[in-house]
Amino acid sequence: MRGFTLVELAMVLVILALLGGSLLVPVTSRLEARDRNATLERLRDIQQALTGFAIIHGRLPCPSTETDPASPVYGLEDGPPCNLAREGVLPWRSLAMPATDAWGRDRHAAGDEWTGHWRYRVDPAFSVAPIGAATAPSARLQIRDHDGRRITTTDSQAVAIVLSTGANLRTDGDNTSHTGATPSYQAGEPGADFDDLLAWIGRPLLVARLAQAGRL
């Protein structure tokens, strides 16, 4: 029996490489879909936790701005009145929620990046107790789609926003800035230049839940 020639071996290796590449794409897509679905589930849990916090405390929590993981208040909300002059993260320990999305990494030092940690913004009027039926949003938080069309309206304005930076670990579109002067956020289907995931609490739903719980 004669052995394989170098040309034949090379052809076999090329075929195996092509087959391996064709299998890799579906596996990668499945992993991305799995992580995205897991993050969406966590966002739904966070929405419920924020509503529960408001029912108990009569307000929404402040962001967490402590950067040192060794601090006893790391991951807890800043005491009201909220420090809204800088970007904060979700106070995950105050809400008993995971610190990060599916792509996140734990921090071990004050200088570490906030990879995958939830970004959080709350309307100042709803961070002060007690929220009442007449409490009106003051931050004008808006959520738009990729075409700039408003998802939230004046009647259903967002009073809290939670943001995941998605698989690319950076904010995209309108979510690239966080200041009091830029209240517009972006949500929508993932694409080449956008993979952020958002959840928000709308004023009508929050007020209705507070009323159902006898807090109004």
GUBAKOL-387898 format. One record per residue (C-alpha): residue number from 1; residue in one letter; chain; z, x, y. Coordinates in nm, 2 decimals, always signed. Example, Ala and Ser with C-alpha at 12.3 -4.5 7.8 and 13.67 -1.06 7.14 Angstrom:
2
1	A	A	+0.78	+1.23	-0.45 $
2	S	A	+0.71	+1.37	-0.11 $
! end
This chain:
216
1	M	A	+0.00	+0.00	+0.00 $
2	R	A	-0.09	+0.13	+0.34 $
3	G	A	+0.16	+0.11	+0.63 $
4	F	A	+0.12	-0.05	+0.97 $
5	T	A	-0.09	+0.15	+1.22 $
6	L	A	+0.06	+0.22	+1.56 $
7	V	A	-0.19	-0.03	+1.71 $
8	E	A	-0.07	-0.30	+1.47 $
9	L	A	+0.30	-0.23	+1.54 $
10	A	A	+0.23	-0.24	+1.92 $
11	M	A	+0.06	-0.58	+1.88 $
12	V	A	+0.36	-0.71	+1.68 $
13	L	A	+0.60	-0.59	+1.95 $
14	V	A	+0.39	-0.76	+2.22 $
15	I	A	+0.39	-1.09	+2.03 $
16	L	A	+0.77	-1.07	+1.98 $
17	A	A	+0.82	-1.00	+2.35 $
18	L	A	+0.61	-1.30	+2.45 $
19	L	A	+0.80	-1.52	+2.21 $
20	G	A	+1.13	-1.40	+2.34 $
21	G	A	+1.03	-1.46	+2.70 $
22	S	A	+0.92	-1.81	+2.62 $
23	L	A	+1.25	-1.89	+2.46 $
24	L	A	+1.45	-1.73	+2.74 $
25	V	A	+1.33	-1.98	+3.01 $
26	P	A	+1.45	-2.30	+2.83 $
27	V	A	+1.79	-2.13	+2.75 $
28	T	A	+1.83	-2.03	+3.12 $
29	S	A	+1.74	-2.38	+3.24 $
30	R	A	+1.99	-2.54	+3.00 $
31	L	A	+2.27	-2.31	+3.12 $
32	E	A	+2.19	-2.38	+3.49 $
33	A	A	+2.19	-2.76	+3.41 $
34	R	A	+2.52	-2.73	+3.23 $
35	D	A	+2.69	-2.54	+3.52 $
36	R	A	+2.54	-2.79	+3.77 $
37	N	A	+2.67	-3.09	+3.58 $
38	A	A	+3.01	-2.93	+3.54 $
39	T	A	+3.03	-2.87	+3.91 $
40	L	A	+2.93	-3.23	+3.99 $
41	E	A	+3.21	-3.35	+3.76 $
42	R	A	+3.46	-3.13	+3.94 $
43	L	A	+3.34	-3.26	+4.27 $
44	R	A	+3.39	-3.62	+4.15 $
45	D	A	+3.75	-3.52	+4.04 $
46	I	A	+3.81	-3.37	+4.39 $
47	Q	A	+3.70	-3.69	+4.56 $
48	Q	A	+3.96	-3.88	+4.36 $
49	A	A	+4.22	-3.62	+4.43 $
50	L	A	+4.15	-3.63	+4.80 $
51	T	A	+4.18	-4.01	+4.80 $
52	G	A	+4.50	-3.99	+4.60 $
53	F	A	+4.65	-3.74	+4.85 $
54	A	A	+4.57	-3.97	+5.13 $
55	I	A	+4.74	-4.26	+4.96 $
56	I	A	+5.05	-4.06	+4.90 $
57	H	A	+5.07	-3.88	+5.24 $
58	G	A	+4.88	-4.12	+5.47 $
59	R	A	+4.63	-3.85	+5.57 $
60	L	A	+4.38	-3.61	+5.42 $
61	P	A	+4.49	-3.25	+5.35 $
62	C	A	+4.42	-2.96	+5.59 $
63	P	A	+4.20	-2.68	+5.47 $
64	S	A	+4.36	-2.36	+5.32 $
65	T	A	+4.30	-2.05	+5.53 $
66	E	A	+4.54	-1.80	+5.35 $
67	T	A	+4.33	-1.51	+5.23 $
68	D	A	+4.59	-1.31	+5.03 $
69	P	A	+4.61	-1.42	+4.66 $
70	A	A	+4.96	-1.27	+4.65 $
71	S	A	+5.09	-1.51	+4.91 $
72	P	A	+5.30	-1.80	+4.79 $
73	V	A	+5.10	-2.04	+5.00 $
74	Y	A	+4.76	-1.92	+4.87 $
75	G	A	+4.55	-2.22	+4.78 $
76	L	A	+4.79	-2.46	+4.95 $
77	E	A	+4.69	-2.66	+5.26 $
78	D	A	+4.79	-2.53	+5.60 $
79	G	A	+5.06	-2.74	+5.74 $
80	P	A	+4.94	-3.00	+5.99 $
81	P	A	+4.82	-2.99	+6.26 $
82	C	A	+4.52	-2.84	+6.08 $
83	N	A	+4.37	-2.51	+6.19 $
84	L	A	+4.01	-2.63	+6.23 $
85	A	A	+3.89	-2.34	+6.45 $
86	R	A	+3.78	-2.15	+6.14 $
87	E	A	+3.62	-2.23	+5.81 $
88	G	A	+3.87	-2.32	+5.54 $
89	V	A	+3.85	-2.37	+5.17 $
90	L	A	+3.97	-2.67	+4.97 $
91	P	A	+4.35	-2.66	+4.92 $
92	W	A	+4.31	-2.67	+4.54 $
93	R	A	+4.67	-2.61	+4.46 $
94	S	A	+4.78	-2.89	+4.68 $
95	L	A	+4.54	-3.12	+4.49 $
96	A	A	+4.59	-2.97	+4.14 $
97	M	A	+4.22	-2.89	+4.12 $
98	P	A	+4.02	-2.59	+4.00 $
99	A	A	+3.98	-2.32	+4.26 $
100	T	A	+3.61	-2.28	+4.21 $
101	D	A	+3.29	-2.43	+4.10 $
102	A	A	+3.12	-2.34	+3.77 $
103	W	A	+2.99	-2.01	+3.92 $
104	G	A	+3.31	-1.91	+4.09 $
105	R	A	+3.52	-1.60	+4.04 $
106	D	A	+3.89	-1.55	+4.09 $
107	R	A	+4.01	-1.34	+4.39 $
108	H	A	+4.26	-1.06	+4.34 $
109	A	A	+4.29	-0.91	+4.69 $
110	A	A	+4.27	-1.04	+5.05 $
111	G	A	+3.94	-0.86	+5.10 $
112	D	A	+3.76	-1.02	+4.80 $
113	E	A	+3.47	-1.25	+4.85 $
114	W	A	+3.52	-1.63	+4.82 $
115	T	A	+3.26	-1.65	+4.54 $
116	G	A	+3.22	-2.01	+4.43 $
117	H	A	+3.53	-2.14	+4.61 $
118	W	A	+3.50	-2.49	+4.75 $
119	R	A	+3.42	-2.51	+5.12 $
120	Y	A	+3.61	-2.79	+5.29 $
121	R	A	+3.59	-2.97	+5.62 $
122	V	A	+3.80	-3.26	+5.73 $
123	D	A	+3.78	-3.49	+6.04 $
124	P	A	+4.08	-3.41	+6.26 $
125	A	A	+4.16	-3.78	+6.31 $
126	F	A	+4.20	-3.83	+5.94 $
127	S	A	+4.42	-3.52	+5.89 $
128	V	A	+4.70	-3.68	+6.08 $
129	A	A	+4.93	-3.95	+5.94 $
130	P	A	+4.92	-4.24	+5.93 $
131	I	A	+4.55	-4.33	+5.89 $
132	G	A	+4.51	-4.68	+6.00 $
133	A	A	+4.24	-4.95	+5.98 $
134	A	A	+4.14	-4.86	+6.34 $
135	T	A	+4.13	-4.48	+6.29 $
136	A	A	+3.79	-4.36	+6.41 $
137	P	A	+3.62	-4.03	+6.32 $
138	S	A	+3.62	-3.77	+6.59 $
139	A	A	+3.42	-3.48	+6.44 $
140	R	A	+3.09	-3.67	+6.40 $
141	L	A	+3.04	-3.52	+6.05 $
142	Q	A	+2.69	-3.60	+5.93 $
143	I	A	+2.51	-3.54	+5.61 $
144	R	A	+2.13	-3.53	+5.60 $
145	D	A	+1.87	-3.48	+5.33 $
146	H	A	+1.61	-3.20	+5.32 $
147	D	A	+1.38	-3.39	+5.56 $
148	G	A	+1.66	-3.43	+5.82 $
149	R	A	+1.71	-3.80	+5.75 $
150	R	A	+2.07	-3.92	+5.77 $
151	I	A	+2.24	-4.00	+5.45 $
152	T	A	+2.56	-4.10	+5.62 $
153	T	A	+2.55	-4.35	+5.90 $
154	T	A	+2.77	-4.44	+6.20 $
155	D	A	+2.94	-4.71	+5.99 $
156	S	A	+2.99	-4.49	+5.68 $
157	Q	A	+3.06	-4.16	+5.85 $
158	A	A	+3.20	-3.88	+5.64 $
159	V	A	+3.57	-3.79	+5.71 $
160	A	A	+3.59	-3.51	+5.46 $
161	I	A	+3.32	-3.28	+5.30 $
162	V	A	+3.35	-3.05	+5.00 $
163	L	A	+3.07	-2.80	+4.94 $
164	S	A	+2.97	-2.59	+4.65 $
165	T	A	+2.73	-2.30	+4.72 $
166	G	A	+2.56	-2.35	+4.39 $
167	A	A	+2.41	-2.09	+4.15 $
168	N	A	+2.28	-1.86	+4.43 $
169	L	A	+2.64	-1.83	+4.57 $
170	R	A	+2.54	-1.88	+4.93 $
171	T	A	+2.51	-2.17	+5.17 $
172	D	A	+2.16	-2.31	+5.22 $
173	G	A	+1.98	-2.52	+5.48 $
174	D	A	+2.21	-2.69	+5.73 $
175	N	A	+2.52	-2.57	+5.54 $
176	T	A	+2.49	-2.21	+5.67 $
177	S	A	+2.72	-2.26	+5.96 $
178	H	A	+3.06	-2.41	+6.01 $
179	T	A	+3.18	-2.48	+6.37 $
180	G	A	+3.30	-2.77	+6.56 $
181	A	A	+2.97	-2.78	+6.74 $
182	T	A	+2.76	-2.81	+6.42 $
183	P	A	+2.88	-3.12	+6.23 $
184	S	A	+2.56	-3.16	+6.03 $
185	Y	A	+2.55	-3.08	+5.66 $
186	Q	A	+2.27	-3.11	+5.40 $
187	A	A	+2.26	-3.26	+5.05 $
188	G	A	+1.98	-3.32	+4.81 $
189	E	A	+1.80	-3.22	+4.50 $
190	P	A	+1.79	-2.84	+4.41 $
191	G	A	+1.48	-2.64	+4.50 $
192	A	A	+1.36	-2.29	+4.56 $
193	D	A	+1.55	-2.26	+4.88 $
194	F	A	+1.84	-2.50	+4.83 $
195	D	A	+2.09	-2.55	+4.55 $
196	D	A	+2.41	-2.65	+4.73 $
197	L	A	+2.62	-2.95	+4.60 $
198	L	A	+2.82	-3.17	+4.83 $
199	A	A	+3.08	-3.45	+4.79 $
200	W	A	+3.22	-3.64	+5.07 $
201	I	A	+3.47	-3.91	+5.16 $
202	G	A	+3.33	-4.19	+5.37 $
203	R	A	+3.56	-4.37	+5.62 $
204	P	A	+3.50	-4.73	+5.48 $
205	L	A	+3.58	-4.63	+5.12 $
206	L	A	+3.89	-4.44	+5.22 $
207	V	A	+4.02	-4.72	+5.44 $
208	A	A	+3.95	-4.97	+5.16 $
209	R	A	+4.14	-4.76	+4.90 $
210	L	A	+4.43	-4.72	+5.14 $
211	A	A	+4.44	-5.10	+5.19 $
212	Q	A	+4.43	-5.16	+4.81 $
213	A	A	+4.72	-4.92	+4.77 $
214	G	A	+4.92	-5.11	+5.03 $
215	R	A	+4.92	-4.81	+5.27 $
216	L	A	+4.76	-5.00	+5.57 $
! end
